[in-house]
Amino acid sequence: MDKSQVRSAELAIAHYIAYSGISINAADGFADLIKLVIPDSKIIKDIKLHRTKITQIITKQLAPYLRNRVLKLMNENFFTLLIDSSTDCSIRNITLIMAKMFIDGKNEYYLYKSLELSDTSGKNLCNSLEKSLLEDGIKISNLVGICTDAAANFVIAYNSLMAHFRTIKPNVFHFTCICHRLNLIFKDALSKIEKYFFETIQN
């Protein structure tokens, strides 16, 4: 049996597990299940794939390859960054940065970076973003626009991310995320509907 075929199968299965968001613990018996369902495959028979090996393949092989691919695409195409900050269950502030590119006639979205920042002021966001782009060798000239919500640290006229970043690239566009806008609209509308609904019921 050609070991490269077995290796390719292991990589494909690990990629599917990562892409589908299946937990590593749940995937522990995934290869054994495939062997049970397809007992006559010589390739499947030689697969040795449990959670430790799956984790190693994802973190040591797939992740670096896919990250380098994203960086290469960002250097070859114009891109827009979609940035949002959120506090996770451990009270850490995580800033996620997505890259949107128009490739082969369609929009493509890729996770560029996740930053853990204790200071989410506009100046620090700008410094952290610039540092990340430079360290990764990304051409800032390819950055067309930045999309954020309407939080003050992102968009106010002074001391925001956009105010500071425009000292680096004056012609960068800013787009306000329509999803955040719609969320605020519906939240406000539903609060009024709820008020009138209960008033109607009571009357």
Summary of the structure (lengths in Angstrom):
residues: 203
radius of gyration: 23.0
end to end distance: 78.6
largest distance: 78.6
contacts: 543
relative contact order: 0.09
helix: 55%
strand: 20%
